[in-house]
Amino acid sequence: MRVFACPNCGAWVEFEDRVCLACDTELAYAPAIDDLLLAEGLDLCVFRDDIGCNWIADADPRSAQQCSSCRLTTRRPPVDDLAAWSQLTLTEYPKRRLVRQLNHLGLPVIRREGDSGLAFELRSPTESETVLTGHADGVITINLAEAGDARREEVRISLGEPYRTILGHLRHEIGHYYWLALVAGTPDLTRFRRLFGDDRQDYGDALDSHYGGADSESDAGAGGGDPADAPPHEDHISDYATMHPWEDFAESFAHYLHIADGLETAATVGVYIAGPSGVSAPLAGSITSSGAASIAELAMPEILARWHGFALGMNAMNRSMGEPDLYPFVITAAVAEKLDYVHTLVRGASGR
């Protein structure tokens, strides 16, 4: 994530901010230029007050004054369910980060019309209805209960994962969407199957085999897996990735987004780490720092070299605070090849 400055006083403001804490100026995010502007005089998203959306409204007359991110959400809890709307607010924050990153990387973000395109159903479970996080034909469903830290941590521990966040869920599920959009039915399937396996194997059988038929939130992939000091397989980034080629791709796609955003943030805030490999300047993304390279211009070995130094440094920092590793995963040669495949897809989709 790039660094933002208040357009009125120049103070540091965050991507999510609606108000500058230094001068009380109302702010609004304009996705077309990836910047925060003075909100006065702009058409603001209708959900600004309800869920804290700080984006400007989409110019499309069909938008009903929703922003381009909120328009992607096609199902929400009932408005009188205040607890669920609180969870919705906490989920829409990382969803806007996801949409911003997809735009930043030049990936197609096409709002669902009819049976094609992308949509999000952000739902809260009820006594009569279970909600499973997952993806189906372009529709991403998120169980809003996991917006609560206690519930998400309970699931993380039960599944033996070192990492589980709403942003991780979103990045994983969007990987399924881009598999359909960029891989399925294309010549890329040949290389995909060589790297990830045959996607034609039965998904239900793979699910039962992975979980032994147990009732679980198995479709809620979030970049999780066994701890880095005991990787489940040399060929996979996580234990969940071993279940089926689709999940392997979605996990790899999520980690690609983790790495791209992490390196962009490191560069824009001026973090430079001289790691064991001698990497001194982790830079990524089309960012505002002088001389910074676009991640599209870098080969995957260079990206991973920069990420390795950054991840080691941040893991060491977390340990100094008594916290778990920031990035508790091992990128093996096989995983690096899969990440390179994702990198090639992203570059091709963005025309770079």
C-alpha positions in Angstrom: 0.0 0.0 0.0 1.3 3.4 -1.0 1.6 6.3 1.5 -1.1 9.0 1.3 -0.9 12.6 2.4 -3.7 14.9 3.4 -4.4 17.2 0.4 -5.0 20.1 2.8 -2.2 19.9 5.3 0.2 17.3 4.0 0.0 15.1 7.1 0.3 11.3 6.7 -3.2 9.7 6.3 -4.1 6.1 5.9 -5.9 4.5 2.9 -9.0 4.0 5.0 -9.2 7.5 6.5 -12.3 9.6 6.0 -10.9 12.5 8.0 -7.4 13.8 8.5 -6.6 13.5 12.2 -4.2 16.5 11.9 -6.6 19.1 10.4 -10.1 17.5 10.5 -10.4 17.7 6.7 -12.9 15.3 5.1 -11.2 13.0 2.7 -12.4 10.7 -0.2 -10.5 8.1 -2.2 -10.6 8.3 -6.0 -9.7 4.9 -7.4 -9.1 6.3 -10.9 -6.1 8.2 -9.7 -5.3 6.1 -6.6 -5.2 9.1 -4.3 -7.1 10.8 -1.4 -8.8 14.0 -2.3 -10.8 16.7 -0.5 -14.2 15.3 0.0 -16.0 18.6 -0.3 -17.9 19.0 -3.6 -17.4 15.3 -4.6 -20.1 12.7 -5.0 -19.4 10.3 -2.1 -20.3 6.7 -1.8 -23.8 6.2 -0.2 -22.2 3.8 2.3 -19.8 6.4 3.7 -21.6 6.7 7.0 -23.1 3.2 7.3 -19.9 1.2 6.9 -17.1 3.8 6.8 -16.5 3.7 3.0 -14.3 6.7 2.1 -14.5 6.2 -1.7 -16.1 8.5 -4.2 -19.3 7.3 -5.9 -19.0 5.5 -9.2 -19.8 7.8 -12.2 -22.0 5.1 -13.8 -25.6 6.3 -13.6 -26.6 2.7 -12.6 -24.4 2.8 -9.5 -27.1 4.2 -7.1 -24.3 6.4 -5.7 -22.3 3.4 -4.6 -18.5 3.4 -5.2 -16.9 0.9 -7.5 -16.0 -1.4 -4.6 -19.3 -1.3 -2.8 -21.1 -2.0 -6.1 -19.3 -5.4 -6.2 -21.1 -6.4 -3.0 -24.4 -7.8 -4.2 -25.7 -9.3 -0.9 -25.5 -7.8 2.6 -27.2 -8.6 6.0 -30.5 -7.0 6.7 -30.0 -3.3 7.7 -31.7 -3.8 11.0 -29.1 -6.4 12.1 -26.7 -4.0 13.8 -24.2 -6.7 14.9 -24.0 -8.1 11.3 -23.5 -4.6 9.9 -20.7 -4.1 12.3 -19.1 -7.2 10.9 -19.8 -6.0 7.4 -17.9 -2.8 8.1 -14.9 -4.7 9.3 -15.0 -6.9 6.2 -15.5 -4.1 3.7 -12.2 -2.4 4.8 -10.0 -5.3 3.6 -12.2 -5.8 0.5 -11.5 -2.2 -0.5 -7.8 -2.9 -0.1 -8.2 -5.9 -2.3 -10.0 -4.0 -5.0 -7.4 -1.2 -4.9 -4.6 -3.8 -5.3 -6.3 -5.5 -8.3 -6.7 -2.1 -9.9 -3.1 -1.3 -9.1 -1.9 -4.5 -10.7 -4.0 -3.9 -13.8 -6.1 -7.0 -13.3 -9.7 -6.9 -14.8 -12.3 -6.1 -12.2 -15.6 -6.6 -14.0 -18.8 -6.2 -12.0 -21.2 -9.1 -12.3 -23.9 -8.8 -14.9 -26.1 -11.8 -15.4 -24.0 -15.0 -15.2 -20.6 -13.4 -15.7 -18.3 -11.1 -13.8 -17.3 -10.7 -10.1 -19.6 -10.3 -7.1 -19.3 -10.5 -3.3 -21.9 -11.9 -1.0 -21.0 -10.8 2.5 -23.4 -12.8 4.7 -23.9 -13.5 8.4 -25.0 -17.0 9.5 -28.3 -17.5 11.2 -29.9 -20.2 13.3 -31.4 -21.7 10.1 -28.6 -21.0 7.6 -24.9 -21.8 7.6 -22.6 -19.6 5.6 -19.4 -21.0 4.2 -16.7 -18.8 2.8 -15.9 -19.8 -0.8 -16.2 -19.1 -4.5 -18.6 -20.3 -7.1 -18.6 -19.1 -10.7 -17.5 -15.6 -10.0 -19.4 -15.1 -6.7 -17.3 -14.8 -3.6 -19.1 -15.5 -0.3 -17.6 -14.4 3.0 -18.9 -15.6 6.4 -19.0 -12.3 8.3 -18.7 -14.1 11.6 -15.0 -14.3 10.9 -14.7 -10.6 11.1 -14.7 -11.2 14.8 -11.2 -11.9 16.1 -12.3 -14.5 18.6 -14.2 -16.6 16.1 -11.5 -16.3 13.5 -8.8 -17.3 16.0 -10.9 -20.3 17.1 -11.1 -21.5 13.5 -7.4 -20.8 12.9 -6.4 -22.9 15.9 -8.8 -25.7 15.0 -7.4 -26.0 11.5 -3.8 -25.7 12.6 -3.1 -22.6 10.6 -0.4 -20.0 11.3 -2.2 -17.3 9.5 -5.9 -16.4 9.0 -7.3 -13.0 8.1 -10.3 -11.6 6.2 -7.9 -10.1 3.7 -6.3 -13.6 3.3 -9.7 -15.1 2.6 -10.4 -12.4 0.0 -7.1 -12.9 -1.7 -7.5 -16.6 -1.8 -11.1 -16.6 -3.2 -10.2 -14.0 -5.8 -7.6 -16.5 -7.0 -10.4 -18.9 -7.8 -12.1 -16.1 -9.8 -9.0 -15.4 -11.8 -8.4 -19.1 -12.4 -11.7 -19.1 -14.2 -11.0 -15.8 -16.0 -7.4 -16.3 -17.0 -6.7 -20.0 -17.1 -9.8 -22.2 -17.6 -10.3 -23.0 -21.3 -7.0 -21.3 -22.4 -3.7 -22.7 -23.7 -2.3 -21.9 -20.2 -4.0 -25.0 -18.9 -1.2 -27.2 -20.2 1.4 -25.4 -18.0 -1.0 -25.1 -15.2 -1.6 -28.9 -15.1 2.2 -29.5 -15.2 2.7 -27.3 -12.2 -0.4 -27.7 -10.1 -1.9 -31.0 -11.2 -4.9 -32.1 -13.1 -7.9 -29.8 -12.2 -10.3 -32.4 -13.6 -10.0 -34.6 -10.5 -13.2 -34.7 -8.4 -13.2 -31.8 -6.0 -15.7 -33.4 -3.6 -13.5 -36.5 -3.3 -10.4 -34.3 -2.7 -12.3 -32.4 0.0 -13.3 -35.6 1.7 -9.8 -37.0 1.5 -8.3 -33.8 2.9 -10.6 -33.5 5.9 -11.5 -37.2 6.3 -15.2 -36.4 5.8 -15.3 -34.1 8.9 -17.6 -31.2 9.0 -15.4 -28.1 8.7 -15.0 -24.7 7.2 -12.8 -26.3 4.6 -13.6 -23.9 1.8 -12.3 -20.9 3.8 -8.8 -20.9 2.4 -6.9 -18.0 3.7 -3.2 -18.6 2.9 -3.0 -20.9 5.9 -1.1 -24.1 6.5 1.4 -25.8 8.8 4.1 -23.6 10.4 7.1 -22.7 8.4 9.4 -24.9 10.4 7.4 -27.9 9.3 6.2 -27.3 5.8 3.6 -29.9 4.8 5.0 -30.6 1.3 8.0 -29.3 -0.7 5.7 -28.6 -3.6 3.0 -26.5 -1.8 2.9 -23.2 0.1 0.4 -24.6 2.7 -1.3 -27.7 3.8 -4.6 -26.4 2.3 -2.9 -26.1 -1.1 -2.4 -29.9 -1.2 -6.1 -30.6 -1.3 -6.7 -29.9 -5.0 -5.0 -28.0 -7.9 -7.7 -25.3 -7.7 -6.8 -24.7 -4.0 -3.1 -24.8 -4.8 -3.5 -22.1 -7.4 -5.7 -20.0 -5.1 -3.2 -20.2 -2.3 -0.4 -19.3 -4.7 -2.4 -16.4 -6.1 -3.1 -15.2 -2.5 0.6 -15.3 -1.6 1.5 -13.4 -4.8 -0.8 -10.6 -3.7 0.7 -10.8 -0.1 4.2 -10.4 -1.6 3.3 -7.7 -4.1 1.5 -5.5 -1.5 4.1 -6.2 1.2 6.9 -5.0 -1.1 5.0 -2.0 -2.3 4.4 -1.0 1.3 8.0 -1.5 2.3 9.2 0.7 -0.5 6.7 3.5 0.1 7.4 3.8 3.8 11.2 3.6 3.2 12.0 0.2 4.7 15.3 -1.2 3.4 16.7 -4.4 4.7 20.2 -5.8 3.8 19.4 -9.5 4.1 21.7 -12.5 4.0 21.6 -12.5 0.2 22.7 -8.8 0.1 19.4 -7.5 -1.0 19.3 -3.8 0.0 16.3 -2.2 -1.6 13.0 -4.1 -1.7 10.9 -2.2 -4.2 7.7 -3.2 -6.0 4.6 -1.7 -7.5 3.9 1.4 -9.6 4.5 3.6 -6.6 5.4 7.2 -6.0 8.9 6.7 -4.6 11.6 8.1 -6.9 13.2 5.4 -9.0 10.9 2.6 -7.8 10.3 -0.2 -10.2 7.0 -1.7 -11.1 6.6 -5.3 -10.0 5.7 -6.1 -13.6 9.2 -5.1 -14.6 10.8 -7.6 -12.2 11.4 -11.3 -12.8 10.2 -13.6 -10.1 13.6 -14.5 -8.8 14.3 -10.8 -8.2 10.9 -10.3 -6.5 11.5 -13.3 -4.2 15.0 -12.2 -3.4 13.7 -8.9 -2.2 10.8 -10.5 -0.3 13.1 -13.0 1.4 15.1 -10.2 3.0 12.0 -8.2 4.0 10.2 -11.2 5.4 13.2 -12.3 7.5 13.6 -8.8 8.9 9.9 -8.4 9.7 9.7 -11.9 11.3 12.7 -10.9 13.5 10.8 -7.7 14.4 7.7 -9.6 15.3 9.7 -12.0 17.5 11.2 -9.1 19.3 7.7 -8.0 20.3 6.7 -11.5 21.3 4.4 -11.9 18.3 4.2 -14.8 15.7 6.1 -14.5 12.5 4.7 -12.0 10.0 5.2 -14.4 7.2 5.3 -18.0 8.6 5.8 -19.8 5.3 8.6 -21.4 3.2 8.9 -20.6 -0.5 10.6 -23.7 -2.0 11.8 -23.9 -5.6 8.5 -25.6 -6.6 6.4 -22.9 -5.0 8.6 -20.2 -6.6 7.8 -21.7 -10.0 4.1 -21.6 -9.2 4.4 -17.9 -8.1 6.2 -17.2 -11.4 3.2 -18.7 -13.3 0.9 -16.4 -11.4 3.2 -13.5 -12.1 3.1 -14.3 -15.8 -0.7 -14.4 -15.8 -0.9 -11.1 -14.0 1.5 -9.4 -16.4 -0.4 -10.8 -19.4 -3.8 -9.7 -18.0 -2.6 -6.2 -17.4 -1.0 -6.0 -20.8 2.5 -5.6 -19.3 
